[in-house]
């Protein structure tokens, strides 16, 4: 360390010497102040970045230096970098206590990552698969994350708004509050962009709202209100946004509110006539009129592959553009849940109900194995239909007469059938249900009832029933019994249900899934059939003819081994019944099946007419002696011959008299003239 030798200070200092020193000292002070301001600016910037990151849930602010590092400060969200192996060790340690905040935060991160990944993988071909995986996640807890992820993805690519709207429409059928939250956030986003004159965001928001209108998630009045706001004070940008909106949902508005859409186009025509906008915008309005004249070609509502929701399941939200709305931004960030385990258990039940999972599958997915064992044992015990209770040495049998187990079984079968994507998945799930012995008929009955409830016949049910018939002959026999029950009560069904049931059994017969002996229950006569049963038989045989062909169907009906089962459909007991069957099949266009009955009708023996009581009494009295009967026979023959001759003479005489009378009348008329 070198020490400098101080110079003695002079008592009198000249101003020329002190000036440079003062300037240097002032410069150092200004430099120090600048450095302090720069440090302060960097600290504020780091604090803002950390705050935004904490709001997004990506990283939490670092704890104070004075406080000891707690368990949350060492986790993934603690603010400090943690190696992966240490992070996995800490997460495993937190998993030992599901009620801890660290465990809830870890599950929140996993939920957020899963939802974002599924939404990013969405496209038009895998919407159904993504929906099933989304229902597997806790959407009630992560509804804010789901809404934010969908809106960010739609904002990044507005041309895929229809796909995201289809996803929201399916989720809205099960969780309407999630659909309402997304709609409100989209409306608030449009309001904010409209006030800030942010055209790209405004166009993206209006495209998303137009897709919601096409999916009928929102009422059409919202679309008319939005167009009224855009065209109230027309500018070039607002008119362009309105034109894009009308192109997206104009076809749907034309069907729902033709008068309202006509008023909007009249407003466009008025703006065009005013001429206060640019030429480019005027040409766009003219192009919109031409697009409307062409029937909105290319944008006719919802594409077929994205029309995933039935009209009966749609939930329409009536939200106005000026209503008070709350975006609920607190749903996007992590919050401690004091009833975390109970809420997770409740959503597991909801997921099981939506996806149609059995109790054994849900038990295997749960955390505790004991719960799954108890659930499976309870379900098997309930399916048995009766239980036993031991009281000391006595054993009391308890029989369930309320049919609660039967109702639960039918509900499970129904949910499994309706929630499956195809018949193979439904068959796999139903086979894993372990239906108790004796309850297989409920599966057959539920298939027929679900098929009858559809608007049109779906081959999904026929293929599913065909699969079960091929797996086990028991189901083929049960479907034979169900056919008999349905035909005996066919007069109770409506025309649409009757048609679906007939096509269902025609599919099973055409594929030989069930035996043709079930046709023995049908008796095609005028007395034994009603209008409903005749319609059922008509649709049944028309579908069989369409599936097999008339030639093959005729060969099937003429099979000698099966002819005894078709005697009711093609009766040959009486000519009257045979004629009725021939006329029936001819009227429905299947006259080729009646050739055999026509041949039999030509050679059928004619029945003798019934004799009167007098003739029977006379014949009984005359049968006392053979001699008297022979004499009476000769007399009757002679009398019959004389009666015939006399009757012929009387006819000839009466004809000659009538001729003479007509001649006399003619003569009198001629004389008068």
VOGU-3710 file (C-alpha; in Angstrom, 3 decimals, decimal comma):
1> xxxxxxxxxx> 0,000/0,000/0,000  1,593/3,183/-1,181  0,987/6,309/0,809  1,032/9,633/-0,829  2,675/12,547/0,806  0,274/15,301/1,546  1,102/18,736/0,433  0,678/21,552/2,899  -2,411/23,542/2,233  -1,931/27,161/1,561
11> xxxxxxxxxx> -4,108/29,512/3,440  -4,917/31,589/0,412  -6,400/29,740/-2,572  -6,802/31,302/-5,902  -10,155/30,957/-7,711  -8,395/29,589/-10,787  -7,041/26,581/-8,850  -10,299/25,725/-6,997  -12,542/25,867/-10,076  -11,331/22,620/-11,707
21> xxxxxxxxxx> -11,609/20,776/-8,413  -15,160/21,978/-7,865  -16,139/20,965/-11,373  -14,620/17,528/-10,884  -16,409/17,081/-7,562  -19,730/18,198/-9,089  -19,203/15,810/-11,999  -18,579/12,909/-9,627  -21,765/13,711/-7,726  -23,783/13,875/-10,938
31> xxxxxxxxxx> -22,295/10,550/-12,062  -23,194/8,955/-8,754  -26,765/10,242/-9,064  -27,017/8,855/-12,598  -25,735/5,471/-11,414  -28,285/5,448/-8,602  -31,107/6,249/-11,012  -30,008/3,482/-13,381  -29,878/0,947/-10,574  -33,297/2,036/-9,380
41> xxxxxxxxxx> -34,710/1,699/-12,906  -33,304/-1,830/-13,269  -34,738/-2,838/-9,925  -38,168/-1,549/-10,855  -38,012/-3,359/-14,172  -37,077/-6,633/-12,466  -39,878/-6,170/-9,968  -42,423/-5,620/-12,770  -41,222/-8,688/-14,660  -41,456/-10,774/-11,515
51> xxxxxxxxxx> -44,955/-9,469/-10,779  -46,203/-10,306/-14,309  -44,634/-13,716/-14,130  -46,247/-14,346/-10,762  -49,604/-13,314/-12,174  -49,224/-15,770/-15,030  -48,341/-18,484/-12,549  -44,908/-19,137/-14,052  -42,646/-17,929/-11,241  -43,251/-16,520/-7,779
61> xxxxxxxxxx> -41,429/-13,515/-6,321  -38,361/-14,300/-4,267  -38,825/-14,155/-0,512  -37,288/-11,426/1,627  -33,655/-11,844/2,561  -34,296/-11,478/6,246  -36,788/-14,348/6,345  -35,649/-17,925/6,308  -36,228/-19,830/3,087  -39,482/-21,717/3,504
71> xxxxxxxxxx> -40,605/-24,799/1,590  -42,404/-22,726/-1,050  -39,210/-20,792/-1,776  -37,349/-23,948/-2,703  -39,955/-25,398/-5,060  -40,453/-24,881/-8,748  -42,329/-21,637/-8,109  -39,969/-20,358/-5,429  -38,105/-17,910/-7,669  -34,711/-19,636/-7,460
81> xxxxxxxxxx> -33,464/-22,232/-9,913  -33,705/-25,775/-8,607  -32,120/-28,733/-10,410  -34,615/-31,236/-11,840  -33,644/-34,085/-9,534  -34,060/-31,897/-6,455  -37,366/-30,585/-7,789  -38,667/-34,120/-8,296  -37,556/-35,047/-4,776  -39,359/-32,052/-3,276
91> xxxxxxxxxx> -42,542/-32,757/-5,277  -42,501/-36,359/-4,090  -42,126/-35,131/-0,540  -45,025/-32,692/-0,999  -47,195/-35,479/-2,443  -47,075/-37,256/0,892  -49,344/-34,503/2,260  -52,155/-33,822/-0,290  -53,594/-31,062/1,863  -50,423/-28,955/1,776
101> xxxxxxxxxx> -50,116/-25,793/-0,270  -47,059/-27,132/-2,094  -48,993/-30,139/-3,333  -51,894/-27,952/-4,498  -49,487/-25,668/-6,328  -47,824/-28,632/-8,017  -51,198/-30,015/-9,179  -52,162/-26,529/-10,387  -49,014/-26,375/-12,516  -49,709/-29,819/-13,942
111> xxxxxxxxxx> -53,331/-28,872/-14,678  -52,307/-25,644/-16,385  -49,663/-27,397/-18,471  -52,080/-30,137/-19,518  -54,880/-27,743/-20,525  -52,527/-25,512/-22,518  -51,051/-28,529/-24,285  -54,451/-29,940/-25,230  -55,724/-26,602/-26,556  -52,557/-26,123/-28,601
121> xxxxxxxxxx> -53,000/-29,569/-30,197  -56,588/-28,819/-31,280  -57,575/-29,121/-34,951  -60,672/-30,021/-36,951  -59,955/-33,765/-36,989  -59,301/-34,368/-33,292  -61,903/-32,192/-31,571  -63,716/-35,190/-30,111  -60,522/-36,727/-28,733  -59,404/-33,418/-27,220
131> xxxxxxxxxx> -62,819/-32,975/-25,596  -62,579/-36,359/-23,902  -59,096/-35,585/-22,599  -60,229/-32,162/-21,380  -63,096/-33,722/-19,449  -60,499/-35,935/-17,817  -58,907/-32,814/-16,329  -60,492/-30,761/-13,544  -62,150/-28,108/-15,704  -64,057/-26,640/-12,774
141> xxxxxxxxxx> -60,824/-25,776/-10,998  -59,036/-24,742/-14,190  -61,894/-22,957/-15,950  -60,002/-19,681/-15,877  -56,909/-21,326/-17,361  -59,027/-23,012/-20,040  -60,768/-19,745/-20,969  -57,487/-17,872/-21,137  -55,787/-20,575/-23,204  -58,644/-20,758/-25,712
151> xxxxxxxxxx> -58,775/-16,989/-26,154  -55,002/-16,671/-26,551  -54,928/-19,460/-29,144  -57,855/-17,926/-31,032  -56,208/-14,516/-30,950  -53,033/-16,008/-32,406  -54,927/-17,658/-35,289  -58,384/-16,108/-35,858  -59,029/-18,206/-38,961  -59,458/-21,251/-36,690
161> xxxxxxxxxx> -62,213/-19,563/-34,665  -64,773/-22,157/-35,767  -62,699/-25,002/-34,319  -62,274/-23,284/-30,958  -65,995/-22,414/-30,927  -66,848/-26,097/-31,526  -64,673/-27,049/-28,544  -66,366/-24,446/-26,342  -69,812/-25,599/-27,550  -69,173/-29,190/-26,451
171> xxxxxxxxxx> -67,793/-28,084/-23,083  -70,775/-25,739/-22,683  -73,206/-28,676/-22,775  -71,662/-30,074/-19,572  -70,347/-26,909/-17,899  -72,460/-23,892/-18,980  -70,592/-21,575/-16,585  -67,369/-22,133/-18,549  -69,047/-21,211/-21,832  -70,562/-18,118/-20,235
181> xxxxxxxxxx> -67,161/-17,076/-18,837  -65,491/-17,323/-22,269  -68,316/-15,380/-23,936  -68,126/-12,600/-21,356  -64,353/-12,312/-21,692  -64,674/-12,173/-25,467  -67,278/-9,390/-25,241  -65,094/-7,454/-22,798  -62,149/-7,890/-25,143  -64,205/-6,447/-28,015
191> xxxxxxxxxx> -65,265/-3,480/-25,885  -61,682/-2,745/-24,884  -60,392/-3,022/-28,445  -63,223/-0,870/-29,794  -62,461/1,917/-27,333  -58,727/1,769/-28,082  -59,266/1,608/-31,880  -57,288/-1,650/-31,936  -58,450/-3,083/-35,255  -56,610/-6,511/-35,229
201> xxxxxxxxxx> -57,910/-7,402/-31,784  -61,372/-6,148/-32,708  -61,468/-8,320/-35,857  -60,319/-11,404/-33,921  -62,925/-10,844/-31,195  -65,743/-10,382/-33,714  -64,741/-13,575/-35,546  -64,892/-15,500/-32,295  -68,321/-14,032/-31,493  -69,510/-14,893/-35,011
211> xxxxxxxxxx> -68,425/-18,496/-34,463  -70,373/-18,502/-31,188  -73,456/-17,281/-33,062  -73,056/-20,078/-35,614  -72,801/-22,649/-32,820  -75,826/-20,959/-31,136  -73,904/-20,434/-27,932  -75,174/-16,850/-27,755  -78,459/-15,329/-28,817  -78,655/-13,714/-32,226
221> xxxxxxxxxx> -79,600/-10,389/-30,620  -75,972/-10,019/-29,518  -74,893/-10,097/-33,174  -77,451/-7,450/-34,109  -76,336/-5,240/-31,197  -72,701/-5,559/-32,231  -73,489/-4,628/-35,843  -75,572/-1,682/-34,646  -72,624/-0,388/-32,618  -70,185/-0,814/-35,503
231> xxxxxxxxxx> -72,460/0,884/-38,034  -73,830/3,590/-35,716  -70,995/6,015/-36,482  -69,491/4,447/-39,604  -65,788/4,699/-40,253  -63,630/2,787/-42,675  -62,352/0,425/-39,982  -65,704/-0,136/-38,268  -67,424/-0,893/-41,583  -64,681/-3,363/-42,523
241> xxxxxxxxxx> -65,045/-5,127/-39,174  -68,842/-5,268/-39,633  -68,426/-6,709/-43,148  -66,138/-9,485/-41,868  -68,593/-10,240/-39,065  -71,565/-10,506/-41,445  -69,607/-12,782/-43,776  -68,858/-15,147/-40,893  -72,363/-15,460/-39,409  -74,655/-14,039/-42,103
251> xxxxxxxxxx> -76,031/-17,446/-43,124  -77,043/-18,237/-39,537  -78,626/-14,813/-39,074  -80,534/-15,302/-42,337  -82,142/-18,426/-40,856  -82,729/-17,097/-37,345  -83,612/-13,413/-37,873  -84,185/-12,600/-41,546  -85,834/-9,279/-40,694  -82,940/-8,211/-38,482
261> xxxxxxxxxx> -80,388/-9,071/-41,174  -82,465/-7,171/-43,717  -82,277/-4,095/-41,494  -78,493/-4,426/-41,236  -78,152/-4,609/-45,027  -80,380/-1,573/-45,373  -77,943/0,254/-43,124  -75,075/-0,890/-45,353  -76,982/0,439/-48,365  -77,498/3,772/-46,623
271> xxxxxxxxxx> -73,770/4,050/-45,834  -72,998/3,236/-49,453  -75,349/5,960/-50,691  -73,969/8,548/-48,276  -70,513/8,158/-49,806  -68,595/9,373/-46,757  -66,233/6,404/-46,702  -63,372/5,441/-48,982  -63,793/3,806/-52,361  -62,136/0,656/-51,090
281> xxxxxxxxxx> -64,714/0,266/-48,321  -67,534/0,967/-50,771  -66,294/-1,833/-53,014  -66,216/-4,120/-49,964  -69,879/-3,309/-49,239  -70,802/-4,090/-52,843  -68,913/-7,363/-52,566  -70,890/-8,162/-49,392  -74,179/-7,673/-51,269  -72,950/-9,992/-54,020
291> xxxxxxxxxx> -71,871/-12,516/-51,379  -75,338/-12,407/-49,863  -76,953/-12,835/-53,269  -74,863/-15,969/-53,789  -76,292/-17,506/-50,631  -73,151/-17,008/-48,476  -71,375/-19,655/-50,508  -68,427/-21,134/-48,625  -69,551/-19,976/-45,172  -72,869/-21,666/-44,634
301> xxxxxxxxxx> -73,031/-21,977/-40,880  -71,133/-24,735/-39,076  -69,192/-27,311/-41,124  -70,338/-30,888/-40,824  -67,207/-32,088/-39,037  -67,623/-29,360/-36,391  -71,362/-29,852/-35,803  -70,915/-31,928/-32,650  -73,821/-30,774/-30,471  -77,477/-31,734/-30,909
311> xxxxxxxxxx> -80,120/-29,055/-30,803  -81,652/-30,590/-27,682  -78,333/-30,326/-25,807  -77,517/-26,753/-26,812  -77,520/-24,102/-24,073  -77,953/-20,572/-25,428  -76,681/-17,690/-23,293  -78,699/-14,485/-23,555  -76,008/-11,875/-22,894  -76,255/-8,278/-24,058
321> xxxxxxxxxx> -73,407/-6,182/-25,342  -73,964/-3,503/-22,676  -74,566/-5,815/-19,707  -72,435/-5,580/-16,584  -69,855/-8,353/-16,779  -67,067/-9,641/-14,599  -64,130/-11,349/-16,286  -63,149/-13,052/-12,992  -59,386/-12,664/-13,455  -58,785/-14,367/-10,118
331> xxxxxxxxxx> -59,569/-17,725/-11,726  -56,375/-17,550/-13,802  -53,957/-17,664/-10,862  -53,316/-20,177/-8,126  -55,254/-19,924/-4,884  -55,168/-22,205/-1,903  -58,260/-24,377/-1,575  -59,060/-25,495/1,983  -61,403/-28,221/0,614  -59,042/-29,411/-2,094
341> xxxxxxxxxx> -59,454/-33,157/-1,596  -63,243/-32,969/-1,350  -63,485/-30,912/-4,549  -61,195/-33,322/-6,376  -63,386/-36,222/-5,270  -66,516/-34,438/-6,458  -65,052/-33,760/-9,881  -64,015/-37,410/-10,115  -67,690/-38,337/-9,779  -68,637/-35,761/-12,414
351> xxxxxxxxxx> -65,959/-37,060/-14,769  -67,173/-40,608/-14,245  -70,712/-39,546/-15,095  -69,698/-37,617/-18,227  -67,270/-40,133/-19,681  -69,269/-43,183/-18,621  -66,417/-44,760/-16,717  -67,257/-47,716/-14,498  -66,678/-47,696/-10,783  -63,763/-50,123/-11,125
361> xxxxxxxxxx> -61,973/-47,846/-13,599  -62,467/-44,796/-11,447  -61,258/-46,722/-8,434  -58,063/-47,698/-10,206  -57,440/-44,063/-11,123  -57,967/-42,832/-7,596  -55,145/-42,408/-5,154  -56,117/-44,856/-2,433  -56,413/-48,494/-3,355  -58,702/-49,240/-0,468
371> xxxxxxxxxx> -61,329/-46,870/-1,852  -61,270/-48,611/-5,211  -61,633/-52,020/-3,608  -64,572/-50,843/-1,556  -66,232/-49,264/-4,609  -65,822/-52,360/-6,765  -67,059/-54,610/-3,991  -70,040/-52,362/-3,355  -70,916/-52,228/-7,061  -70,711/-56,004/-7,393
381> xxxxxxxxxx> -72,787/-56,365/-4,265  -75,401/-53,960/-5,584  -75,521/-55,692/-8,927  -76,377/-58,946/-7,237  -79,737/-57,433/-6,267  -79,795/-58,680/-2,697  -77,654/-58,498/0,370  -77,154/-60,291/3,670  -76,786/-58,905/7,143  -75,354/-60,944/9,996
391> xxxxxxxxxx> -76,619/-60,330/13,493  -74,808/-62,593/15,910  -75,385/-66,189/14,850  -78,494/-65,336/12,827  -78,256/-64,527/9,117  -80,924/-62,269/7,647  -81,367/-61,930/3,879  -82,312/-58,482/2,632  -84,022/-58,265/-0,752  -84,096/-54,943/-2,579
401> xxxxxxxxxx> -87,588/-54,454/-3,979  -87,090/-50,806/-4,938  -85,097/-51,785/-8,071  -82,487/-49,181/-7,218  -79,709/-51,394/-8,547  -81,595/-51,928/-11,781  -82,053/-48,185/-12,254  -78,362/-47,563/-11,581  -77,386/-50,281/-14,037  -79,619/-48,829/-16,746
411> xxxxxxxxxx> -78,229/-45,349/-16,093  -74,659/-46,596/-16,389  -75,439/-48,439/-19,634  -77,145/-45,357/-21,070  -74,273/-43,020/-20,192  -71,735/-45,439/-21,628  -73,653/-45,764/-24,906  -74,205/-42,033/-25,340  -70,667/-40,952/-24,397  -68,767/-43,329/-26,699
421> xxxxxxxxxx> -67,334/-42,151/-29,992  -67,949/-45,348/-31,959  -69,530/-48,755/-31,456  -66,201/-50,474/-30,832  -65,398/-48,211/-27,887  -68,917/-48,626/-26,514  -68,720/-52,406/-26,824  -65,361/-52,476/-25,060  -66,662/-50,381/-22,156  -69,874/-52,385/-21,825
431> xxxxxxxxxx> -67,963/-55,664/-21,779  -65,762/-54,326/-18,973  -68,781/-53,408/-16,861  -69,166/-57,013/-15,648  -72,951/-57,066/-15,991  -74,343/-59,545/-13,428  -75,899/-62,752/-14,761  -79,559/-62,347/-15,607  -79,266/-58,617/-16,294  -78,090/-58,936/-19,907
441> xxxxxxxxxx> -81,624/-58,293/-21,122  -81,349/-54,756/-19,745  -78,504/-54,073/-22,158  -80,611/-55,276/-25,097  -83,598/-53,229/-23,956  -81,490/-50,091/-23,499  -80,030/-50,447/-26,995  -83,504/-50,650/-28,541  -84,810/-47,735/-26,458  -81,807/-45,520/-27,213
451> xxxxxxxxxx> -82,188/-46,291/-30,917  -85,885/-45,422/-30,847  -85,181/-42,049/-29,226  -83,005/-40,843/-32,123  -84,421/-38,625/-34,833  -83,232/-40,964/-37,548  -81,856/-44,473/-37,439  -78,135/-44,618/-36,620  -76,139/-47,683/-37,668  -74,154/-47,135/-34,464
461> xxxxxxxxxx> -76,801/-49,025/-32,455  -77,191/-51,784/-35,024  -73,458/-52,397/-35,179  -73,201/-52,410/-31,386  -76,039/-54,944/-31,047  -74,500/-57,013/-33,863  -71,173/-57,087/-32,007  -72,802/-58,443/-28,830  -74,771/-61,067/-30,785  -71,561/-62,314/-32,411
471> xxxxxxxxxx> -69,768/-62,394/-29,052  -72,360/-64,536/-27,262  -75,382/-66,517/-28,411  -77,126/-65,394/-25,220  -77,579/-61,890/-26,601  -79,029/-63,248/-29,856  -81,659/-65,132/-27,845  -82,371/-62,058/-25,725  -82,838/-59,880/-28,801  -85,361/-62,475/-30,025
481> xxxxxxxxxx> -87,337/-61,944/-26,806  -87,047/-58,173/-27,126  -88,408/-58,437/-30,691  -91,464/-60,283/-29,404  -92,072/-57,646/-26,685  -91,627/-54,757/-29,099  -93,982/-56,265/-31,684  -96,654/-56,989/-29,077  -96,580/-53,344/-27,916  -95,849/-51,748/-31,286
491> xxxxxxxxxx> -99,130/-49,801/-31,194  -97,765/-47,702/-28,306  -94,876/-46,264/-30,323  -94,888/-43,143/-32,424  -94,175/-43,321/-36,129  -90,572/-42,160/-35,791  -89,795/-44,595/-32,963  -91,553/-47,373/-34,862  -89,404/-46,748/-37,935  -86,154/-46,767/-35,929
501> xxxxxxxxxx> -87,047/-50,029/-34,167  -87,968/-51,698/-37,463  -84,684/-50,640/-39,068  -82,765/-51,802/-35,977  -84,140/-55,357/-36,176  -83,850/-55,362/-39,984  -80,117/-54,688/-39,574  -79,761/-57,607/-37,152  -81,684/-59,940/-39,476  -79,794/-58,856/-42,591
511> xxxxxxxxxx> -76,438/-59,541/-40,900  -77,686/-62,859/-39,418  -76,871/-61,531/-35,958  -80,183/-62,891/-34,659  -82,235/-65,818/-35,889  -84,983/-65,417/-38,473  -87,237/-67,534/-36,291  -88,417/-64,295/-34,653  -90,707/-63,783/-37,684  -92,868/-66,566/-36,287
521> xxxxxxxxxx> -94,357/-63,979/-33,906  -95,868/-62,099/-36,874  -99,287/-63,079/-38,202  -100,129/-61,106/-41,333  -103,920/-61,217/-41,512  -106,578/-58,550/-41,509  -107,855/-59,507/-38,052  -104,503/-59,903/-36,229  -102,763/-56,735/-37,480  -103,213/-53,052/-36,769
531> xxxxxxxxxx> -102,068/-50,009/-38,693  -98,940/-49,742/-36,512  -97,996/-53,393/-36,938  -98,510/-53,186/-40,715  -96,207/-50,147/-40,867  -93,645/-52,045/-38,792  -93,776/-55,080/-41,123  -93,583/-52,823/-44,172  -90,434/-51,004/-42,997  -88,875/-54,264/-41,791
541> xxxxxxxxxx> -89,189/-56,048/-45,134  -88,301/-52,989/-47,187  -85,044/-52,616/-45,236  -84,339/-56,345/-45,636  -84,929/-56,057/-49,387  -82,611/-53,052/-49,575  -79,866/-54,785/-47,595  -80,066/-58,296/-49,106  -81,731/-57,747/-52,470  -85,100/-59,113/-53,546
551> xxxxxxxxxx> -83,646/-62,308/-54,978  -81,720/-63,280/-51,871  -84,624/-62,304/-49,616  -86,984/-64,459/-51,672  -84,572/-67,382/-51,425  -84,424/-66,881/-47,667  -88,210/-66,870/-47,377  -88,539/-70,004/-49,546  -85,999/-71,997/-47,522  -87,679/-75,333/-46,681
561> xxxxxxxxxx> -85,977/-75,502/-43,287  -87,349/-72,072/-42,274  -90,727/-72,204/-44,021  -92,593/-73,215/-40,889  -91,514/-69,965/-39,186  -92,842/-67,857/-42,086  -96,369/-69,321/-42,091  -97,689/-66,286/-40,251  -96,104/-63,815/-42,695  -97,131/-65,816/-45,769
571> xxxxxxxxxx> -100,229/-67,736/-44,677  -101,603/-70,621/-46,720  -104,410/-71,753/-44,435  -107,254/-69,849/-46,080  -107,493/-68,128/-49,477  -108,774/-64,962/-47,788  -105,635/-64,610/-45,647  -103,412/-65,504/-48,585  -104,985/-62,798/-50,743  -104,486/-60,254/-47,952
581> xxxxxxxxxx> -100,782/-61,136/-47,676  -100,348/-60,998/-51,477  -102,007/-57,576/-51,665  -99,903/-56,291/-48,745  -96,531/-57,263/-50,224  -97,570/-56,053/-53,682  -98,593/-52,645/-52,316  -95,203/-52,111/-50,628  -93,283/-52,999/-53,804  -92,281/-56,560/-52,864
591> xxxxxxxxxx> -94,607/-58,498/-55,124  -91,766/-60,823/-56,085  -92,089/-62,532/-52,709  -95,675/-63,621/-53,440  -95,088/-65,996/-56,386  -95,359/-69,084/-54,223  -98,568/-67,868/-52,595  -100,075/-67,070/-56,007  -99,347/-70,602/-57,235  -100,906/-72,063/-54,104
601> xxxxxxxxxx> -103,958/-69,832/-54,511  -104,574/-71,196/-58,025  -104,694/-74,793/-56,793  -106,278/-74,086/-53,417  -109,430/-76,150/-52,684  -112,634/-74,167/-52,748  -114,661/-74,443/-49,573  -118,333/-75,583/-49,913  -120,934/-72,982/-48,964  -122,659/-73,405/-45,628
611> xxxxxxxxxx> -126,063/-75,107/-45,734  -129,195/-73,719/-44,052  -130,866/-75,253/-41,050  -133,923/-76,437/-43,043  -131,813/-78,348/-45,521  -129,832/-79,892/-42,693  -133,035/-80,949/-40,893  -134,545/-82,355/-44,073  -131,371/-84,245/-44,843  -131,321/-85,677/-41,320
621> xxxxxxxxxx> -134,970/-86,754/-41,573  -134,511/-88,239/-45,041  -131,512/-90,289/-43,988  -133,744/-92,733/-42,059  -134,177/-95,160/-44,968  -132,121/-95,686/-48,093  -135,162/-96,353/-50,304  -136,905/-93,156/-49,356  -133,711/-91,150/-49,916  -133,290/-92,554/-53,431
631> xxxxxxxxxx> -136,902/-91,826/-54,332  -136,666/-88,304/-52,923  -133,474/-87,761/-54,933  -135,246/-88,735/-58,184  -138,189/-86,532/-57,379  -135,945/-83,597/-56,545  -134,061/-84,029/-59,818  -137,264/-84,149/-61,852  -138,703/-81,194/-60,003  -135,540/-79,201/-60,504
641> xxxxxxxxxx> -135,631/-79,961/-64,247  -139,267/-78,889/-64,562  -138,543/-75,727/-62,571  -135,696/-74,788/-64,851  -137,795/-75,342/-67,978  -140,714/-73,345/-66,597  -138,442/-70,524/-65,552  -136,960/-70,347/-69,061  -140,439/-70,228/-70,633  -141,549/-67,469/-68,295
651> xxxxxxxxxx> -138,466/-65,430/-69,167  -139,125/-65,782/-72,943  -142,788/-64,821/-72,595  -141,964/-61,779/-70,464  -139,392/-60,626/-73,022  -141,904/-60,914/-75,906  -144,488/-58,913/-73,949  -142,032/-56,122/-73,253  -141,177/-55,936/-76,954  -144,844/-55,642/-78,010
661> xxxxxxxxxx> -145,438/-52,888/-75,461  -142,494/-50,865/-76,743  -143,814/-51,184/-80,324  -147,251/-49,882/-79,280  -145,669/-46,866/-77,580  -143,696/-45,996/-80,685  -146,791/-46,165/-82,882  -148,747/-43,821/-80,573  -145,907/-41,288/-80,605  -145,740/-41,339/-84,414
671> xxx> -149,493/-40,777/-84,705  -149,375/-37,779/-82,354  -146,631/-36,218/-84,452
//
